[in-house]
Amino acid sequence: MSTPSNTDYIPINCTFHDRLEDYAVRGALIPVTFIQDGVAVTKTVRIADVFAKGEADYALLKSEQGTEDLIRLDKLLSVNGFEMPVAC
């Protein structure tokens, strides 16, 4: 799995970032909607990790079927019904 480009990364809202880390610790399956290849995609996943790499932040999403998605946090639209707020 390759790391998506961090070109023009826009930092996400700090409180929302904290929420993502909380979901990662809890390990619950939750719906996550994000932009993938220019299209909004919703998947039910566990947030396995939230981390910084280079100049961007990422989340590793894992499904029950064993698939993984590595997404830049500024590509998130909503997590567990909470829409992505405006940046910090």
C-alpha atoms as a printed R data frame, in Angstrom:
   type eleno elety resid chain resno       x      y      z
1  ATOM     1    CA   MET     A     1   0.000  0.000  0.000
2  ATOM     2    CA   SER     A     2   1.523  3.315 -1.026
3  ATOM     3    CA   THR     A     3   1.191  6.607  0.814
4  ATOM     4    CA   PRO     A     4  -1.022  9.110 -1.016
5  ATOM     5    CA   SER     A     5   0.611 12.351 -2.116
6  ATOM     6    CA   ASN     A     6   0.720 15.059  0.563
7  ATOM     7    CA   THR     A     7   0.664 17.897 -1.983
8  ATOM     8    CA   ASP     A     8  -1.496 20.790 -0.776
9  ATOM     9    CA   TYR     A     9  -2.478 19.079  2.472
10 ATOM    10    CA   ILE     A    10  -5.024 21.081  4.493
11 ATOM    11    CA   PRO     A    11  -4.820 20.354  8.268
12 ATOM    12    CA   ILE     A    12  -8.103 19.154  9.761
13 ATOM    13    CA   ASN     A    13  -9.968 20.524 12.768
14 ATOM    14    CA   CYS     A    14  -8.025 19.708 15.970
15 ATOM    15    CA   THR     A    15 -11.092 18.488 17.871
16 ATOM    16    CA   PHE     A    16 -12.034 16.200 14.975
17 ATOM    17    CA   HIS     A    17  -8.468 14.838 14.964
18 ATOM    18    CA   ASP     A    18  -8.869 14.002 18.667
19 ATOM    19    CA   ARG     A    19 -12.150 12.234 17.853
20 ATOM    20    CA   LEU     A    20 -10.369 10.098 15.230
21 ATOM    21    CA   GLU     A    21  -7.739  9.074 17.766
22 ATOM    22    CA   ASP     A    22 -10.506  8.155 20.209
23 ATOM    23    CA   TYR     A    23 -12.150  5.917 17.579
24 ATOM    24    CA   ALA     A    24  -8.767  4.319 16.894
25 ATOM    25    CA   VAL     A    25  -8.349  3.461 20.588
26 ATOM    26    CA   ARG     A    26 -11.891  2.066 20.842
27 ATOM    27    CA   GLY     A    27 -11.523 -0.116 17.742
28 ATOM    28    CA   ALA     A    28 -15.244 -0.098 16.944
29 ATOM    29    CA   LEU     A    29 -16.618 -0.580 13.439
30 ATOM    30    CA   ILE     A    30 -17.946  2.786 12.235
31 ATOM    31    CA   PRO     A    31 -19.063  4.325  8.937
32 ATOM    32    CA   VAL     A    32 -16.422  6.560  7.362
33 ATOM    33    CA   THR     A    33 -17.032  8.647  4.240
34 ATOM    34    CA   PHE     A    34 -14.057  9.981  2.323
35 ATOM    35    CA   ILE     A    35 -12.970 11.075 -1.150
36 ATOM    36    CA   GLN     A    36 -11.259  8.308 -3.122
37 ATOM    37    CA   ASP     A    37 -10.260  8.933 -6.740
38 ATOM    38    CA   GLY     A    38 -12.535 11.991 -6.810
39 ATOM    39    CA   VAL     A    39 -15.628 10.097 -5.596
40 ATOM    40    CA   ALA     A    40 -17.264 10.037 -2.149
41 ATOM    41    CA   VAL     A    41 -17.020  6.502 -0.716
42 ATOM    42    CA   THR     A    42 -18.574  5.216  2.506
43 ATOM    43    CA   LYS     A    43 -17.157  2.141  4.203
44 ATOM    44    CA   THR     A    44 -17.746  0.517  7.573
45 ATOM    45    CA   VAL     A    45 -14.269  0.166  9.055
46 ATOM    46    CA   ARG     A    46 -12.100  0.342 12.137
47 ATOM    47    CA   ILE     A    47  -9.679  3.235 12.368
48 ATOM    48    CA   ALA     A    48  -6.524  1.218 12.988
49 ATOM    49    CA   ASP     A    49  -4.120  4.147 13.229
50 ATOM    50    CA   VAL     A    50  -3.924  7.929 12.909
51 ATOM    51    CA   PHE     A    51  -0.451  9.302 12.200
52 ATOM    52    CA   ALA     A    52   1.643 12.008 10.572
53 ATOM    53    CA   LYS     A    53   3.994 11.277  7.714
54 ATOM    54    CA   GLY     A    54   5.881 13.986  5.879
55 ATOM    55    CA   GLU     A    55   3.733 17.095  5.933
56 ATOM    56    CA   ALA     A    56   0.333 15.372  6.106
57 ATOM    57    CA   ASP     A    57  -1.806 13.335  8.518
58 ATOM    58    CA   TYR     A    58  -3.261  9.943  7.625
59 ATOM    59    CA   ALA     A    59  -5.668  7.294  8.883
60 ATOM    60    CA   LEU     A    60  -5.336  3.580  8.268
61 ATOM    61    CA   LEU     A    61  -8.819  2.100  7.864
62 ATOM    62    CA   LYS     A    62  -9.391 -1.665  8.159
63 ATOM    63    CA   SER     A    63 -12.562 -3.509  7.191
64 ATOM    64    CA   GLU     A    64 -13.939 -6.758  8.611
65 ATOM    65    CA   GLN     A    65 -13.066 -8.378  5.270
66 ATOM    66    CA   GLY     A    66  -9.386 -7.527  5.735
67 ATOM    67    CA   THR     A    67  -9.127 -4.687  3.227
68 ATOM    68    CA   GLU     A    68  -7.191 -1.566  4.115
69 ATOM    69    CA   ASP     A    69  -7.392  2.038  2.990
70 ATOM    70    CA   LEU     A    70  -4.763  4.635  3.794
71 ATOM    71    CA   ILE     A    71  -6.308  8.081  3.471
72 ATOM    72    CA   ARG     A    72  -5.175 11.625  4.054
73 ATOM    73    CA   LEU     A    73  -7.280 13.163  6.791
74 ATOM    74    CA   ASP     A    74  -8.232 16.143  4.639
75 ATOM    75    CA   LYS     A    75 -10.054 13.674  2.344
76 ATOM    76    CA   LEU     A    76 -12.502 12.743  5.132
77 ATOM    77    CA   LEU     A    77 -16.091 13.912  4.761
78 ATOM    78    CA   SER     A    78 -17.664 12.285  7.837
79 ATOM    79    CA   VAL     A    79 -16.880  9.755 10.545
80 ATOM    80    CA   ASN     A    80 -19.594  7.896 12.438
81 ATOM    81    CA   GLY     A    81 -22.172 10.488 11.358
82 ATOM    82    CA   PHE     A    82 -20.066 13.517 12.306
83 ATOM    83    CA   GLU     A    83 -19.269 15.759  9.345
84 ATOM    84    CA   MET     A    84 -15.752 17.142  8.976
85 ATOM    85    CA   PRO     A    85 -15.754 20.676 10.464
86 ATOM    86    CA   VAL     A    86 -13.722 23.623  9.198
87 ATOM    87    CA   ALA     A    87  -9.984 23.466 10.033
88 ATOM    88    CA   CYS     A    88  -8.570 24.762 13.353
